[in-house]
Amino acid sequence: MDFVVVDTEGNPELSEIAVLDRQGHLVYEAFAAEHTANLDRQHPLKSLKEIAQDIHHLAQNLIR
């Protein structure tokens, strides 16, 4: 992975995040439990702390 872009679409809070590999394949996706717009989603929700931990582990595994 060369870089990660986090786009909040102009909002001050993060509602969801996706990480794609070089080929454009989805390798991670999460929806923030703290964001009210996600309460009606069918996807499992994670806390921002859990999302940060997941991204940290993902980055460590990709660097190795």
C-alpha positions as CSV (number, residue, x, y, z in Angstrom):
1,M,0.0,0.0,0.0
2,D,1.4,3.4,-0.9
3,F,-0.9,5.7,1.0
4,V,-4.3,5.9,2.7
5,V,-6.8,8.7,2.0
6,V,-9.4,9.6,4.7
7,D,-12.2,11.6,3.2
8,T,-14.8,12.9,5.7
9,E,-16.7,14.6,2.8
10,G,-16.3,18.0,4.5
11,N,-17.7,16.9,7.8
12,P,-15.8,17.3,11.1
13,E,-16.3,13.7,12.1
14,L,-15.5,10.3,10.5
15,S,-18.5,8.2,9.7
16,E,-17.0,5.4,7.7
17,I,-13.6,4.3,6.3
18,A,-12.5,2.0,3.5
19,V,-9.0,0.9,2.7
20,L,-8.2,-0.2,-0.9
21,D,-5.1,-1.9,-2.1
22,R,-3.1,-0.9,-5.2
23,Q,-5.4,-2.8,-7.5
24,G,-8.4,-1.1,-6.0
25,H,-9.6,-4.1,-4.0
26,L,-11.4,-3.4,-0.7
27,V,-9.2,-4.7,2.1
28,Y,-11.0,-3.0,5.0
29,E,-14.3,-1.2,5.6
30,A,-15.8,0.0,8.9
31,F,-18.7,2.3,10.0
32,A,-18.3,4.4,13.2
33,A,-20.7,3.6,15.9
34,E,-20.4,7.1,17.2
35,H,-21.9,8.7,14.1
36,T,-25.7,9.0,14.2
37,A,-26.1,8.5,10.5
38,N,-24.8,4.9,10.9
39,L,-27.4,3.8,13.5
40,D,-29.8,2.6,10.8
41,R,-27.1,0.8,8.7
42,Q,-27.2,-3.0,8.2
43,H,-23.4,-3.1,8.6
44,P,-21.8,-3.9,11.9
45,L,-20.6,-0.8,13.7
46,K,-17.3,-0.3,15.5
47,S,-16.0,2.4,17.8
48,L,-13.5,4.8,16.5
49,K,-11.0,3.3,18.9
50,E,-11.6,-0.2,17.4
51,I,-11.3,1.3,13.9
52,A,-8.0,3.0,14.7
53,Q,-6.7,-0.3,16.2
54,D,-7.8,-2.2,13.1
55,I,-6.0,0.3,10.8
56,H,-2.9,0.1,12.9
57,H,-2.8,-3.7,12.7
58,L,-3.5,-3.6,9.0
59,A,-0.7,-1.2,8.4
60,Q,1.7,-3.2,10.4
61,N,0.9,-6.4,8.5
62,L,1.2,-4.6,5.1
63,I,4.6,-3.2,6.0
64,R,6.1,-6.6,6.9
